[in-house]
């Protein structure tokens, strides 16, 4: 009930109470006075009831109008949100899924290939990892005297079954503007979408060639029948070494996990 209606009701009730106060010394015409007073009281109560009904109806109408508008707004917001979720965003980003020929359910495959890089025992080898297409196109250019080289990548995971197998990869497009590899965990932060998780891998410390750390899918998929020990570009599990690396939370000698997330 609005403050104005409440104030009006209080005023009417006060008037009715005042009119009921009859002087006991005035006994003449008391009977006729009481009858008139009773009539006024009934009229007053009826008036109050009518005012209350009108006020309640008006407030209910206002409440109904507000609720209808609010529900319409909420429904519109819900539909808009559902459409935005269903339709691909104009923003997108790419990531390489090392150790897998496929992409996550929330991303699309650009191409799949094999992992490659520089030779592990040459100091001048390139350090970055490559996802090499399996559909190479050449234009007939003959190599000059001096060249760089690229090798396929092997998993060095003795005594596990993936030892010496040649790793595969895929390049994936996700309809989110940011992708991020987080070393040291296999869980994405709140609000981020998991693309894949696995293990942090790189070249061995004793190898002359440098490599970058990459997040290799825990499946460690490989080319069929590719288990020859060619030792071209090779990747090992990465373990934590305590010292400048804080332990805890890290643990000496434990294989470091990784995750790729998008948002």
C-alpha positions, 0 to 999 in steps of 0.5 A: 500500500502506498504511503498516501493511501495509508495516511488517508486510512489513518485519518479516516480511522481517527475521525471515526474514533473521535465521532464515537466519543460521546459525553456521558453527561449528555443523556438527552437524545442519546438513543437517536444520537447513537443511531445517527452515530451508528449510521455514520460509523457504517458509512465510514467503514464502507468508505474505508473499504472502498478506498482500500479496494481502489488502492489495492486494485491500483497497486495490483495493476501497477505491480502487474504492469511492472512484473510483465515488463520485467519478465519481458526484459528477462526473457529478452536477455535470456534469448539474447544470451542463448543466441550469443552462445549458439552463434560463433563469435566474430573473435577467434584464436588458434592453438596447436594441439601437440600429440593429437590429430584432432581438436576439442569438441569446442574447436574446429580443425584447421589441419593435422600434421606431424611434430617437427623441429631442429636436430637435437645434437646440433648447436645451431638447430632451430629451437621452436617446434613445428606442426608440419602439414602432411600435404606439402607443396613444393615449387621446384626451388633447388637448395643452395649450398648451405641450408637449415634442416627440419626433422620429425619429432620422437617421444623419448619416454623409456620405458613407456610404449610411446618410446621412439614413436613420431608425434603428430599434431593439429592446428585448431581454431576456437571461437574465443579470442584468447588461448593460453597454455598454462604449465604446472597444472591440468586444470583451467582457471574459472571461466576458461574452457579446457581445450586439452591437457597433458605433459610439459615436454622439451629437449634433454638438458645434455643435448646441444640443441635448444628446444621450446617447452610444449604441452603434449596431449596426454594421449601422445598420439603418433604416426602408425608404425613410426617407432624407429629410433631415428633421434631427430628432434626429440622430446622428453618429459619435464620434471621440477628441480627444487631450488629457485623453483619453489617446493612446495608447491612443486615436488622434486622429480615429479612430471610437470603437467600442462593445460591449454585453455580458451576464453 
